[in-house]
């Protein structure tokens, strides 16, 4: 079986975009077709100013939601990044393999550092180097495939480059992975700003549907979604991004195709109503299961503990081999 690794960052409450763009694929496909590892990448949440208690709380919530969405510990490995020290052990070796120029060319670094400077904040060094930690997350497990949103594809390309470079310099150590981007709804957009991704850490939340939002809040957000000039419903992501976003969400929820669905609507109101109904039907079982798991915290603790133990056993041989290959002396 191929091995799959993917992770989710606890920088905010998980959104509909996280679910449609990643988590549902993990649940419906990836855990069944591969030796799959899914990780709450809490170390990545430290690259910006943060509240420690909130990071801990959101890390647990994210892990619980992954289980509520349908990840099965008998089929896959679910764990928290900081519980497996091999991630940080390998990250430094990859920092010694990467270049400053590569890091500064990363699109997310350019965008996030510019936003931080614009508000007078300090840009943490970890924001620059976190793609190397992401590479370590992947390479430690000899992953063949990495399911990602299209905004993370550049980081997987960096991972591939670092794996090839390390192998050429020090001998074959790492599997060279490939990114796998879902074809539909890989990037769900903000309902109030359809040119921006529906991000879980955005300050403005009116256009973001969170997985744990109450039903009336979900419906209100979708009914108030920004549409476009004109009144006809057509699927045109370039000229009609607001309507296209609603059609893509509806398609992802129902299994249809955005362009075909557009033909069934003569008004934005009807499209919004059906999209809200479809989203609520999709998310209700997740919310119900999340409530059950919150009432049984010992179960979640056991899953994460066992997941970390298995992840550690898989990662340690690769990381130890990398230490030896790069020239470090083994402990006595």
Secondary structure, 3 states (H helix, E strand, C coil): CCEEEEEECCCCCCEHHHHHHHHHHHHHHHHHHCEEEEEECHHHHHHCCCCHHHHHHHHHHHHHHHHHHCCCCCCEEEEEHHHCCHHHHHHHHHHCCCCHHHHHCCHHHHHHHHHHHHCCCCCCHHHHHHHHHHHHHHHCCCCCEEECCHHHHHHHHHHHHHHHHHHHHHCCCCCCCEEECCCCCCCCECCCCCCCECCCCCCCCCCCCECCCCHHHHHHHHHCCCCCCCCCCCCCCCCCHHHHHHHHHHHHHHCCCHHHHHCCCCCHHHHHHHHHHHHHHHHHHHHHHHHHHHCCHHHHHHHHHHHHHHHHHHHHHHHHHHHHHHCCCCCC
